[in-house]
Amino acid sequence: MIDRRAALALLAAATVHAQSSDHVTWVADILKRMETIKTGATRETLLKVFNTEGGISSRFQRTYVSRECPYFKVDVVFDATGRTSPNEDPRDIVTKISRPYLQFGTGD
């Protein structure tokens, strides 16, 4: 017969492993979505995966955070299409996007 304490320890270990596995899957899913945005994408497409972050930015450069977790970030450089306005345009084109990285939030 299995000792009750040993059974509880095995159950606890299995639960921790399952939670850990779920977290790894969650992070992998977020990274896969983030990596769908490539150079040549529009700002409008980028905003389906990311939200803007506070801090210093311009129409040509901005840090974005994952919609699922604001600690997952990318830095993006744009080519402003069409208008010469200083305002961001959904048609602006991504010319450079950093590798995803982790960082606490930045406020204005």
C-alpha positions, 0 to 999 in steps of 0.5 A: 500500500502507498504511504499517504504522504508519498502519494500527496508528494507525487500529486503535488509534483505532478501538479507543479509540472503540469502548471509549469508545462502550461506556462511554457505553452502559454509563453510559446504561444505569445512568442509565436504571435509576436513573431508573425509581425515582420518587416513590411507589415503595416502599423495596423497589422502590428496593432492586432498583436501589440499595444503601444507602450508609454515612454519616448516615441515618435511616428518613426520609432516606438516600443510595443507590448504584447496584448497578452502580457505587457512585459513581452516587448519589441522595439519597432522602426517605421517608414512613414507612408504617404502623408508628411504629418507627424501623426502615426498612420495605420499604413506606416510600414515596419522597417525594423523590429527587434527580437522580443524581450522581457522588461517591466512597464514604462510609464509616461 
